[in-house]
């Protein structure tokens, strides 16, 4: 039996204090198998992005358990989580989050250098070439289109060869055609490497490309749908 790469059990999180507090995640359970692509959908404010941040170790839960690749990150210190994330989790954000005064090559090499990789720039060159940016490596983010910036972000996320790739509205800042190209790239890389993909999106067509959809509302998982079964039915 396949052991899940993600096991979230009774995760609970409240942000803010007093009258401004918001109960963001409510006793949430989620299990994801290696190699799955899971689309997380739901209305704004439902807790989708917070769920991703929790699974990436960028936000700590108040109670419950989070196990990634057999590692209980809810028991880890902040430094231990950062170390684990750098080697096991790739993240792609809606707004790219590239360092503006670094070239595309430097942006991709940074997490590898932080992880102590001596081949950081060699790997960065390979990753940029693999996303179609072999001729744009020395360009700064401000010299790149939105689609090119997101390709750099994808290369950066994939460079450490993570088991888990997390994407939060990766096409949200792009026009329809560029967004489709970025989505094609994400799914191609996921299939090529056998990476597990968690994808938050408002785009129903994009979510339907995932092998499974998880619907979130008011901090709770309402339903889980096998997209492939729906397509066949």
N, C-alpha and C positions, 0 to 999 in steps of 0.2 A: 504494500500500500504506500502511495506517495505521501511523504511528509510535507505539510504546508510550509511554504517559505515565509508566510505571514500568518501569525495567530494573534488576534486581538480579542481579549476577553474582558467583558464588563468594564470597558474603558469609560471613565467619567471625567469631565473637565468643565470647570466654570472659569470664565475670564472676567476680570474686573472685581470690584468690591462693593458691598452694600447695595444701594439702589441702582447702581450702574452695572451690577454683575449680570452676566448672561450665561445660562447653562448651555454650553455649546455642544458637548457630546454627552449622551445619556445612556449609560450602561450598555455601550455598543460592543457587539461581537462581529468579527469578520475573519474568515479564513480564505487564504489564497494559495493555490498550488504553484509550484515552479513552472515557468513558461506560459502562464496564463496572461491574457490581456483583459483587464477589468476596467470598464467605463463607469465612473462614479458620477451620477447625475442627480439633479434636484434643484429647487429654486434658490435664488440668492439668499444667503444667510442661513442655509439649512445645515451647515457644518461640513460641507464637502472639502473645502480647502483646509480647514482645521484638521480634518481627518488625515489628509495627506501630510500636513506638517507634523502631526503626532507620529505617523509611521516613519517619517524621515528623521525623527529625533530632534526636530527643530522646536517642538513644543512638548512640555511634559504633562502627563495626565495626573489628575488628583488621586485617582485610584484605578485599579484594574491591572491588566498585564499586557505587555507588547513583546512578542517574540519574533525576531527576524532572523531567518536562516539558523534557527536553533539558539539564538542569543537573546536572553531576556534584557532588552535595553531599558526597561523600567527600573532595573536594579543598578544601572550604570551611573557613574558620575557624569557631569557635563563634558569633561575632557574625554572620558572613555567613549561616550556617545559620538563625539566629534571624530575621534579616531576611527571608530567602527563605520560611521557614515562615509568617511573619505575613501574607504576601501570597498564598501558594499552597496552604496546607494547613490545613484545618479539622479539629479534633479533638473528639470527644465521648467522655467517660469514663463508666464505670459509676457512679462516685460524684459525678458532676456537676461538682465542682471550681469551684463559684461562690464569689465573695468575699462572706463573710457580712455585712460592714458596708456593702455597696453594694446599691442597689436593682437590680431586674431590668434596668431601662434602663441603669444605670451599668455593670453587668456586661457587657452586650452592647456598649456603647460603648467600653470600655477598649481592646480590641485595635485598634479603628479609630483611637482617639486616639494610641496608641503608633505606629501607622503614619503618623501625621501628617495624618489625614483631617480637614478642616475641617467636614465634614458628619456627623461621627461620631454625634451624637445623633439626627439626622434618619433616618439609615440604621438605627440601632438601633430606633427607633420602628416603622419599616416592617417590620423583621424580626420583632419581637415580635408585631405585629399579624398577620403572615403565619402564625405558629404558634399563633394563637388566644389571645394574651395581651394584647390591646389594653387590657383593663380591669385588668391586674395589673402594669403597668409600674413603679409606685412602691412595690411591695411588696418586702420583703427576703426572701432565700432562706428564712429561718426561718418566714416567713409563708406560704410556698408548699408545696403538696403535692409528693411525689416526682415525679409526672408533670409538674407545672408547672415544677419545677426543671430537669428534663431538657429541656423545651421551651425554656427560657431558654438552656440549654447548646447546643442545636441552633441557635437563633437566633444565638448568639455565634459558633459555628463557621462558619455560612453568611454572616455579615455582610460579610466581606472578599471574597465571591464567589470562593472557592478553586476551583481545578481538581480538587483531590483532597480528599475527605472521609473521615476515618478514625474509626471507631467501635469502641471496645473494650468489649464486653458492655454495650451501651447500655440493655438492658432488664433487666439482672441484678439491680438493686435495686428492681424494680417488681413489683406483682402482675400476674397473667396478663392481665387486661383492659387495664390501663394500659399494660403492655408492648406489647400488640397495637396500641394507639393510637399509641404512640411509633414502633413499627416502620412502621406505615402512613404516618406523617408523614415519616420518614426516606426511605422509598422514593418517596413523592410528590415530595419536594423534589429528590431525586436525578434523577428523571425530568423534572421541570419545568425544571431548570437544566442538564441534561446533564452533571452532575458525576460523576466517577469515585468509587465507594464501595468502601472496604475495611472489612469488618465481621468482627470476631472475636466468636464466640458459641458457647455450649454448647447452644443451642437448635436442634435439627435442623430444625424447621419454619421458623425464621427464616432459617437458612442456605440452605434450599431456595428461598427467595424471591429469592436472588441469581442472576445469570445464570451464575455459575460457582462451584464450591467447590474450595478447596485444602485438602488434608488434611496436617496437620503432626504429626510424632511424633519425639521425641528430637532436635529441632533440624534435622530434614530434611523436605523435602516428599515425601510418599509418593505422592500422586496428585493429579490435577486432573480435575474432572468438570464437563461442561457440563450445568448443572441443567435447562435447557430441553430438551435432547436426551433426558435421562433421563425428563422428564415426558411427552414425546411417545411414548417407546418403550413 
